[in-house]
Amino acid sequence: MLRNSKFSIIAVTTYLLVYCVLLQIERTQSVAVLMFVISPVPLIWMVYTILKYGKYNGRELAENEEYGYQDRR
């Protein structure tokens, strides 16, 4: 579960959304400050998980292609 890139994306996005909501509520701003201080940890975990375990299912570039777009042939 911790090595699943989709799970890490959903978990970190939920974490950041909860942070934004708590930041708007006056009584929970101290919790939001704590979440802000801790926020680099889940972001680094997400980036690491995507780079290490993520899979790319698109086509490979041809030999003379400098770059490719998925929406163009």
WOFEN-V848258 format. One record per backbone hydrogen bond with DSSP energy under -1.0 kcal/mol. CO is the residue of the C=O (numbers start at 0). NH is the residue of the N-H. If there is no record, write none. Layout:
CO/NH, CO/NH
This chain:
0/3, 3/7, 4/8, 5/9, 6/10, 7/11, 8/12, 9/13, 10/14, 11/15, 12/16, 13/17, 14/18, 15/19, 16/20, 17/21, 18/22, 27/31, 28/32, 29/33, 30/34, 31/35, 32/36, 33/37, 34/38, 37/40, 38/42, 39/43, 40/44, 41/45, 42/46, 43/47, 44/48, 45/49, 46/50, 47/51, 48/52, 49/53
